[in-house]
Amino acid sequence: MEGGVPEADGSAFKECISLSKNNPYVLRLAFSAGIGGLLFDYDTGVISGSLLYIREDFKDVDRKTWLQGKQEEGIQIL
């Protein structure tokens, strides 16, 4: 069948895994990248959740987008 999806071959994946198991640098790099992604997502969720309560208390923030940006910037600095 022309133009179809080629069948997956597990040998390339197994070769990649076997090379990375022998290299501790690759394992540390992958681990730190994974932890960094989790922390970034957690931080984004916390900031989004806090914005809901701040908008209730300060009505000007809800109407002015530049003020929302400054508010998010201030939260990220903390």
DSSP file (Angstrom, degrees, kcal/mol; ACC not computed):
  #  RESIDUE AA STRUCTURE BP1 BP2  ACC     N-H-->O    O-->H-N    N-H-->O    O-->H-N    TCO  KAPPA ALPHA  PHI   PSI    X-CA   Y-CA   Z-CA
    1    1 A M    >         0   0    0      0, 0.0     3,-0.7     0, 0.0     2,-0.3   0.000 360.0 360.0 360.0 123.3    0.0    0.0    0.0
    2    2 A E  T 3   +     0   0    0      1,-0.2     3,-0.1     0, 0.0     0, 0.0  -0.595 360.0  15.0 -86.1 144.9    1.5    3.3   -1.1
    3    3 A G  T 3  S+     0   0    0     -2,-0.3    -1,-0.2     1,-0.2     2,-0.0   0.523  95.6 129.1  76.2   5.0    1.4    6.4    1.1
    4    4 A G  S <  S-     0   0    0     -3,-0.7    -1,-0.2     1,-0.1     0, 0.0  -0.207  70.2 -83.5 -84.2 179.1    0.4    4.4    4.2
    5    5 A V        -     0   0    0     -3,-0.1    -1,-0.1     1,-0.1     3,-0.1  -0.716  48.2-121.1 -83.7 128.1    1.9    4.4    7.6
    6    6 A P        -     0   0    0      0, 0.0     2,-0.2     0, 0.0    -1,-0.1  -0.354  32.8 -98.1 -69.6 151.9    4.9    2.2    7.9
    7    7 A E        -     0   0    0      1,-0.1     2,-0.1    -2,-0.0     0, 0.0  -0.459  43.3-108.1 -70.5 138.9    4.8   -0.6   10.4
    8    8 A A        -     0   0    0     -2,-0.2     2,-0.5    -3,-0.1    -1,-0.1  -0.434  27.0-154.7 -72.3 138.7    6.6    0.2   13.7
    9    9 A D    >>  -     0   0    0     -2,-0.1     3,-0.6     1,-0.1     4,-0.6  -0.968   5.3-159.2-116.2 121.6    9.9   -1.5   14.3
   10   10 A G  H 3> S+     0   0    0     -2,-0.5     4,-2.3     1,-0.2     5,-0.2   0.562  77.4  81.9 -77.2  -8.2   10.8   -1.9   18.0
   11   11 A S  H 3> S+     0   0    0      1,-0.2     4,-2.1     2,-0.2    -1,-0.2   0.877  89.5  50.9 -69.1 -36.0   14.5   -2.4   17.3
   12   12 A A  H <> S+     0   0    0     -3,-0.6     4,-1.9     2,-0.2    -1,-0.2   0.902 112.2  47.6 -66.6 -39.5   15.3    1.3   17.0
   13   13 A F  H  X S+     0   0    0     -4,-0.6     4,-2.4     2,-0.2    -2,-0.2   0.917 111.5  49.9 -66.6 -43.1   13.6    2.1   20.3
   14   14 A K  H  X S+     0   0    0     -4,-2.3     4,-2.3     1,-0.2    -1,-0.2   0.875 110.0  51.3 -63.8 -36.9   15.4   -0.8   22.1
   15   15 A E  H  X S+     0   0    0     -4,-2.1     4,-1.8     2,-0.2    -1,-0.2   0.903 109.8  49.4 -66.2 -40.7   18.7    0.5   20.7
   16   16 A C  H  X S+     0   0    0     -4,-1.9     4,-1.9     1,-0.2    -2,-0.2   0.913 112.0  48.3 -64.7 -43.3   18.0    4.0   22.0
   17   17 A I  H  X S+     0   0    0     -4,-2.4     4,-1.9     1,-0.2    -2,-0.2   0.907 109.7  51.9 -64.7 -42.1   17.0    2.8   25.4
   18   18 A S  H  X S+     0   0    0     -4,-2.3     4,-0.8     1,-0.2    -1,-0.2   0.862 110.4  49.1 -66.1 -33.3   20.1    0.6   25.7
   19   19 A L  H  < S+     0   0    0     -4,-1.8     4,-0.4     1,-0.2     3,-0.3   0.882 111.5  48.5 -71.0 -37.4   22.4    3.5   24.9
   20   20 A S  H >< S+     0   0    0     -4,-1.9     3,-0.8     1,-0.2     7,-0.3   0.793 102.9  61.5 -75.8 -26.5   20.7    5.8   27.4
   21   21 A K  H 3< S+     0   0    0     -4,-1.9    -1,-0.2     1,-0.2    -2,-0.2   0.826 104.6  49.4 -66.3 -30.0   20.9    3.3   30.2
   22   22 A N  T 3< S+     0   0    0     -4,-0.8    -1,-0.2    -3,-0.3    -2,-0.2   0.567 101.7  70.5 -84.8  -8.5   24.7    3.3   30.0
   23   23 A N    <>  -     0   0    0     -3,-0.8     4,-1.4    -4,-0.4     3,-0.5  -0.895  58.4-171.6-114.8 103.6   24.9    7.1   30.0
   24   24 A P  H  > S+     0   0    0      0, 0.0     4,-2.5     0, 0.0     5,-0.2   0.776  84.8  64.3 -66.0 -24.8   24.1    8.6   33.4
   25   25 A Y  H  > S+     0   0    0      1,-0.2     4,-2.4     2,-0.2     5,-0.2   0.922 102.6  47.8 -62.7 -43.1   24.2   12.1   31.9
   26   26 A V  H  > S+     0   0    0     -3,-0.5     4,-2.5     2,-0.2    -1,-0.2   0.897 111.9  50.0 -65.3 -40.5   21.2   11.3   29.7
   27   27 A L  H  X S+     0   0    0     -4,-1.4     4,-2.3    -7,-0.3    -2,-0.2   0.920 112.5  46.1 -65.2 -43.9   19.3    9.9   32.6
   28   28 A R  H  X S+     0   0    0     -4,-2.5     4,-2.6     2,-0.2     5,-0.2   0.894 112.9  50.9 -64.9 -39.2   19.9   12.9   34.8
   29   29 A L  H  X S+     0   0    0     -4,-2.4     4,-2.1    -5,-0.2    -2,-0.2   0.922 111.9  46.2 -64.7 -44.3   19.0   15.2   32.0
   30   30 A A  H  X S+     0   0    0     -4,-2.5     4,-2.1     2,-0.2    -2,-0.2   0.894 113.6  49.8 -65.5 -40.1   15.7   13.4   31.3
   31   31 A F  H  X S+     0   0    0     -4,-2.3     4,-2.4     2,-0.2    -2,-0.2   0.932 112.2  46.1 -64.9 -46.2   14.9   13.4   35.0
   32   32 A S  H  X S+     0   0    0     -4,-2.6     4,-2.3     1,-0.2    -1,-0.2   0.856 111.7  52.3 -68.0 -33.2   15.5   17.1   35.5
   33   33 A A  H  X S+     0   0    0     -4,-2.1     4,-2.0    -5,-0.2    -1,-0.2   0.897 110.4  48.6 -67.0 -39.2   13.6   18.0   32.4
   34   34 A G  H  X S+     0   0    0     -4,-2.1     4,-2.0     2,-0.2    -2,-0.2   0.922 112.5  46.8 -65.6 -44.2   10.6   15.9   33.7
   35   35 A I  H  X S+     0   0    0     -4,-2.4     4,-2.5     1,-0.2     5,-0.2   0.902 110.8  53.5 -64.2 -41.0   10.7   17.5   37.1
   36   36 A G  H  X S+     0   0    0     -4,-2.3     4,-2.2     1,-0.2    -1,-0.2   0.894 108.1  50.1 -61.1 -40.4   11.0   21.0   35.5
   37   37 A G  H  X S+     0   0    0     -4,-2.0     4,-2.2     2,-0.2    -1,-0.2   0.905 110.7  49.2 -64.5 -41.7    7.9   20.3   33.4
   38   38 A L  H  X S+     0   0    0     -4,-2.0     4,-2.3     1,-0.2    -2,-0.2   0.922 112.3  47.5 -63.9 -43.8    5.9   19.2   36.4
   39   39 A L  H  X S+     0   0    0     -4,-2.5     4,-2.5     2,-0.2    -2,-0.2   0.884 110.6  52.0 -66.0 -38.2    7.0   22.3   38.5
   40   40 A F  H  X S+     0   0    0     -4,-2.2     4,-2.2    -5,-0.2    -1,-0.2   0.923 111.5  46.5 -63.8 -43.6    6.1   24.7   35.6
   41   41 A D  H  X S+     0   0    0     -4,-2.2     4,-2.0     2,-0.2    -2,-0.2   0.891 112.4  50.3 -66.2 -39.0    2.7   23.2   35.2
   42   42 A Y  H  X S+     0   0    0     -4,-2.3     4,-2.2     2,-0.2    -2,-0.2   0.927 110.8  49.4 -63.8 -44.4    2.1   23.3   39.0
   43   43 A D  H  X S+     0   0    0     -4,-2.5     4,-2.4     1,-0.2    -2,-0.2   0.895 109.3  52.2 -62.0 -41.4    3.1   27.0   39.1
   44   44 A T  H  X S+     0   0    0     -4,-2.2     4,-2.2     1,-0.2    -1,-0.2   0.902 110.3  48.8 -62.3 -41.3    0.8   27.8   36.2
   45   45 A G  H  X S+     0   0    0     -4,-2.0     4,-2.2     2,-0.2    -2,-0.2   0.891 110.6  50.0 -66.0 -39.9   -2.1   26.2   38.0
   46   46 A V  H  X S+     0   0    0     -4,-2.2     4,-2.1     2,-0.2    -2,-0.2   0.921 112.1  47.4 -65.4 -43.7   -1.4   28.0   41.2
   47   47 A I  H  X S+     0   0    0     -4,-2.4     4,-1.8     1,-0.2    -2,-0.2   0.915 112.2  49.8 -64.7 -42.6   -1.2   31.4   39.5
   48   48 A S  H  X S+     0   0    0     -4,-2.2     4,-0.9     1,-0.2    -1,-0.2   0.892 111.3  49.7 -63.9 -39.0   -4.4   30.8   37.5
   49   49 A G  H  X S+     0   0    0     -4,-2.2     4,-0.9     1,-0.2     3,-0.3   0.879 109.9  49.9 -67.4 -37.5   -6.2   29.8   40.7
   50   50 A S  H  X S+     0   0    0     -4,-2.1     4,-2.0     1,-0.2    -1,-0.2   0.818 101.3  63.5 -71.9 -29.0   -5.0   32.9   42.6
   51   51 A L  H  X S+     0   0    0     -4,-1.8     4,-2.2     1,-0.2    -1,-0.2   0.841  96.0  59.6 -63.7 -32.1   -6.1   35.2   39.8
   52   52 A L  H  X S+     0   0    0     -4,-0.9     4,-1.0    -3,-0.3    -1,-0.2   0.913 109.6  41.4 -62.6 -42.4   -9.7   34.2   40.3
   53   53 A Y  H  X S+     0   0    0     -4,-0.9     4,-1.4    -3,-0.2    -1,-0.2   0.852 112.8  53.1 -75.4 -34.3   -9.7   35.4   43.9
   54   54 A I  H  X S+     0   0    0     -4,-2.0     4,-2.4     1,-0.2    -2,-0.2   0.881 105.3  55.0 -68.5 -36.7   -7.8   38.6   43.2
   55   55 A R  H  < S+     0   0    0     -4,-2.2     7,-0.3     1,-0.2    -1,-0.2   0.837 105.2  54.0 -65.1 -32.0  -10.3   39.5   40.5
   56   56 A E  H  < S+     0   0    0     -4,-1.0    -1,-0.2    -5,-0.2    -2,-0.2   0.889 114.1  40.7 -67.5 -38.0  -13.1   39.2   43.0
   57   57 A D  H  < S+     0   0    0     -4,-1.4     2,-0.6     1,-0.2    -2,-0.2   0.847 119.4  43.5 -80.0 -35.1  -11.4   41.6   45.4
   58   58 A F    >X  -     0   0    0     -4,-2.4     3,-0.7     1,-0.1     4,-0.7  -0.900  62.4-174.0-118.0 102.7  -10.1   44.1   42.9
   59   59 A K  H 3> S+     0   0    0     -2,-0.6     4,-0.8     1,-0.2     3,-0.4   0.774  81.1  64.4 -69.2 -27.0  -12.7   45.0   40.2
   60   60 A D  H 3> S+     0   0    0      1,-0.2     4,-1.7     2,-0.2     3,-0.5   0.826  94.4  61.0 -65.7 -30.2  -10.3   47.2   38.2
   61   61 A V  H <4 S+     0   0    0     -3,-0.7     7,-0.2     1,-0.2    -1,-0.2   0.859  99.7  55.1 -64.9 -34.5   -8.1   44.1   37.4
   62   62 A D  H  < S+     0   0    0     -4,-0.7    -1,-0.2    -3,-0.4    -2,-0.2   0.790 113.0  41.5 -70.2 -27.0  -11.1   42.4   35.7
   63   63 A R  H  < S+     0   0    0     -4,-0.8     2,-0.6    -3,-0.5    -2,-0.2   0.734 107.8  61.0 -93.2 -24.4  -11.5   45.4   33.3
   64   64 A K     X  -     0   0    0     -4,-1.7     4,-1.3     1,-0.1    -1,-0.1  -0.911  57.8-166.0-114.3 118.1   -7.9   46.3   32.4
   65   65 A T  H  > S+     0   0    0     -2,-0.6     4,-2.0     1,-0.2    -1,-0.1   0.846  89.4  57.2 -71.7 -33.1   -5.8   43.7   30.7
   66   66 A W  H  > S+     0   0    0      1,-0.2     4,-1.9     2,-0.2    -1,-0.2   0.854 105.5  52.7 -66.6 -31.4   -2.5   45.5   31.3
   67   67 A L  H  > S+     0   0    0      2,-0.2     4,-2.0     1,-0.2    -1,-0.2   0.848 106.0  53.5 -70.8 -33.8   -3.2   45.4   35.0
   68   68 A Q  H  X S+     0   0    0     -4,-1.3     4,-2.4    -7,-0.2    -2,-0.2   0.902 108.0  51.1 -64.5 -40.3   -3.8   41.6   34.8
   69   69 A G  H  X S+     0   0    0     -4,-2.0     4,-2.2     1,-0.2    -2,-0.2   0.911 110.4  47.6 -63.5 -42.9   -0.4   41.3   33.2
   70   70 A K  H  X S+     0   0    0     -4,-1.9     4,-2.2     2,-0.2    -1,-0.2   0.866 110.7  53.1 -65.7 -35.4    1.3   43.3   35.9
   71   71 A Q  H  X S+     0   0    0     -4,-2.0     4,-2.0     2,-0.2    -2,-0.2   0.931 110.2  46.1 -65.4 -45.7   -0.5   41.2   38.5
   72   72 A E  H  X S+     0   0    0     -4,-2.4     4,-2.1     1,-0.2    -2,-0.2   0.883 111.4  53.2 -64.0 -38.0    0.7   37.9   37.0
   73   73 A E  H  X S+     0   0    0     -4,-2.2     4,-1.5     1,-0.2    -1,-0.2   0.907 108.8  49.4 -63.8 -41.5    4.2   39.3   36.7
   74   74 A G  H  X S+     0   0    0     -4,-2.2     4,-1.3     1,-0.2    -1,-0.2   0.873 110.0  50.6 -65.7 -37.7    4.2   40.3   40.4
   75   75 A I  H  < S+     0   0    0     -4,-2.0    -1,-0.2     1,-0.2    -2,-0.2   0.896 108.4  52.5 -67.1 -39.3    3.0   36.8   41.4
   76   76 A Q  H  < S+     0   0    0     -4,-2.1    -1,-0.2     1,-0.2    -2,-0.2   0.819 103.9  56.8 -67.9 -30.2    5.7   35.1   39.4
   77   77 A I  H  <        0   0    0     -4,-1.5    -1,-0.2     1,-0.3    -2,-0.2   0.871 360.0 360.0 -68.1 -35.9    8.4   37.2   41.1
   78   78 A L     <        0   0    0     -4,-1.3    -1,-0.3    -3,-0.2    -2,-0.2   0.518 360.0 360.0 -65.2 360.0    7.3   36.0   44.5
